[in-house]
Amino acid sequence: MGKGTEDRAKGTWDKAKGKVKETAGEATGDEDMAREGRMDQAKGAGKRAVGSVKDAAGKVKEDVKDAADTLGDGVRRDEQ
Protein backbone atom coordinates (compact mmCIF):
# COMPACT_ATOMS: atom_id res chain seq x y z
CA MET A 1 0.00 0.00 0.00
CA GLY A 2 1.30 3.43 -0.95
CA LYS A 3 1.71 6.29 1.48
CA GLY A 4 -1.17 8.13 -0.15
CA THR A 5 -3.72 5.34 0.19
CA GLU A 6 -5.07 6.59 3.51
CA ASP A 7 -5.41 10.15 2.18
CA ARG A 8 -7.24 8.93 -0.92
CA ALA A 9 -9.59 6.78 1.20
CA LYS A 10 -10.38 9.71 3.52
CA GLY A 11 -10.90 11.93 0.48
CA THR A 12 -13.31 9.45 -1.06
CA TRP A 13 -15.24 9.32 2.22
CA ASP A 14 -15.40 13.12 2.44
CA LYS A 15 -16.62 13.38 -1.15
CA ALA A 16 -19.36 10.79 -0.58
CA LYS A 17 -20.42 12.37 2.71
CA GLY A 18 -20.46 15.78 1.06
CA LYS A 19 -22.61 14.58 -1.81
CA VAL A 20 -25.17 13.18 0.64
CA LYS A 21 -25.21 16.47 2.58
CA GLU A 22 -25.54 18.51 -0.60
CA THR A 23 -28.40 16.37 -1.89
CA ALA A 24 -30.18 16.40 1.47
CA GLY A 25 -29.74 20.14 1.77
CA GLU A 26 -31.12 20.75 -1.70
CA ALA A 27 -34.06 18.41 -1.08
CA THR A 28 -35.00 20.12 2.17
CA GLY A 29 -34.18 23.65 1.09
CA ASP A 30 -31.37 23.89 3.67
CA GLU A 31 -28.80 25.94 1.76
CA ASP A 32 -26.33 25.82 4.67
CA MET A 33 -26.30 22.02 4.56
CA ALA A 34 -25.98 22.00 0.77
CA ARG A 35 -23.05 24.45 0.99
CA GLU A 36 -21.40 22.35 3.68
CA GLY A 37 -21.78 19.32 1.45
CA ARG A 38 -20.08 21.10 -1.45
CA MET A 39 -17.26 22.13 0.88
CA ASP A 40 -16.84 18.53 2.08
CA GLN A 41 -16.64 17.40 -1.53
CA ALA A 42 -13.94 19.97 -2.28
CA LYS A 43 -12.02 18.94 0.84
CA GLY A 44 -12.29 15.30 -0.25
CA ALA A 45 -10.98 16.11 -3.71
CA GLY A 46 -8.02 17.86 -2.10
CA LYS A 47 -7.24 14.88 0.12
CA ARG A 48 -7.42 12.55 -2.85
CA ALA A 49 -5.01 14.80 -4.76
CA VAL A 50 -2.59 14.83 -1.82
CA GLY A 51 -2.72 11.03 -1.70
CA SER A 52 -1.97 10.78 -5.41
CA VAL A 53 0.99 13.16 -5.06
CA LYS A 54 2.36 11.14 -2.13
CA ASP A 55 2.15 7.94 -4.17
CA ALA A 56 3.77 9.58 -7.18
CA ALA A 57 6.59 10.95 -5.01
CA GLY A 58 7.13 7.50 -3.53
CA LYS A 59 7.34 6.01 -7.02
CA VAL A 60 9.89 8.62 -8.11
CA LYS A 61 11.93 7.91 -4.99
CA GLU A 62 11.93 4.17 -5.80
CA ASP A 63 12.88 4.83 -9.42
CA VAL A 64 15.78 7.08 -8.40
CA LYS A 65 17.01 4.48 -5.92
CA ASP A 66 16.80 1.74 -8.58
CA ALA A 67 18.70 3.92 -11.05
CA ALA A 68 21.38 4.69 -8.45
CA ASP A 69 21.71 0.99 -7.62
CA THR A 70 22.06 0.15 -11.33
CA LEU A 71 24.71 2.83 -11.80
CA GLY A 72 26.52 1.62 -8.71
CA ASP A 73 26.55 -1.95 -10.05
CA GLY A 74 28.03 -0.70 -13.33
CA VAL A 75 30.78 1.22 -11.54
CA ARG A 76 31.71 -1.82 -9.43
CA ARG A 77 31.94 -4.02 -12.55
CA ASP A 78 34.15 -1.45 -14.26
CA GLU A 79 36.48 -1.36 -11.28
CA GLN A 80 37.16 -5.10 -11.44
N, C-alpha and C positions, 0 to 999 in steps of 0.2 A: 504494500500500500504506500502511495506517495505521501509526501508531507502535506499536500494540499487537499487530500481526500476529506478530512474532517471539515475544512472550510467550505468545500463544495457541498457536502452533506448539509451543513448548517444553512448555507445559502439556499439550497433547494427547499429546505423546511420553511425558511422565512418567506420565500416566494409563494409557496403553497398557502401558508397561513395568511399572507397578505392578500392573495386572490380571494380567499374565503371572506376576509373582512371587507374587502372592497365590494364584493358581490352582495354581502349582507347589508352593508351600508347603503348601497344603491337601491336594494329592494325595499328597505325600510325608510328611505329618505333621510338617513343619518349621514350627512356629508362629512362629519368629523370621522366617523368610522371608515367611510370610503377612502378618505384622504390618508388615514392611518394605514389602511391596507395598501395603498399605492406606495407609501413610504416603506413599508415592510418589504414590498416587492423590489424596490430599488436597493434597499439594504441587502437583500438576498442576492441580487445580481452582482453587487459589489463583492460580497463574500465569495461567490462562485468564481469571479474573476481573480481574486487574490489566490484562491486555491489553485487555479490553472497556472498562474504565474509561479507559484511555489513549485509545482510539479515540473514546469518547464525549466526553472532554474536548477532543480535537482538533476534533470536530464543533462543539461549543459555541463554541470559539475562532473557527472559520471563520464561524459564524452571527453572532457578535458583530461580527466585522470587516465582514461584508457589510452588517449593519444600520448600522454606523457610516458605511460608504461611502455607503449610500443616504441617510442623514440629511445627510451632508456635501454630496452632490449637490443635495439640496433647498435647503440653506442658500445654496449658490452661485447657484442659479437665482433665489432670492428677492432676492439682493443686486443682481442685474442690473437 
